[in-house]
Amino acid sequence: MGILGTMTRAPFTRETADVRRQALVTAAEAVLAREGVAGTSVRAICAEAGVSPGLLRHYFEGVDELIAAAYEAVDQRIDAALEAAVAAAGHDPRARLSAYLGASFAPPVLDANLLAAWIGFWGLVRTKPRIAAIHAASYAAYRARLETLLADCGARERRLAAIGLTAMVDGLWLELCLDPSTFSGAEAVRALEAAAGAWIQ
């Protein structure tokens, strides 16, 4: 049979597939942050991941599906950071609300590269239905969580309060990432605390 006949190929494992898929998702996020939507191509993503273009099509139908997967991964990472902050705040309702609002102004959420990728995702909301659906679900979940935290504090008009505070978080986060010299993360949190306080009885 010979030496080649006695060699066995390592079995394919699900873990290997997951690792390769995740590498492509991470690469898509990095390329989107660095190059913007116009520069995010199959070739650029695969070069970033160090794989052949054919491998991308093995795991994803195309670059649009991969970018959608990257958006979901980023959203899950942000959500995990926010929830970790709430859990660390203990049981006091006001402290938990403050932690949720403040977590957007500390690592890993406050990050220039994350901002760059997020702007890319936002730019696709109007033209890519899948991205639009992820965006809608992400923001709905954020507002719903905020409403719950506000309810625990006895806030009035919780839906409107959650909408307003969400818009403030986005605006402050965007400006702080673009130009950190304008104000500090601590000042952003103070502004949010003042706004939240106006809704709490």
Order of alpha helices (4+ residues) and beta strands (2+ residues): alpha-alpha-alpha-alpha-alpha-alpha-alpha-alpha-alpha-alpha
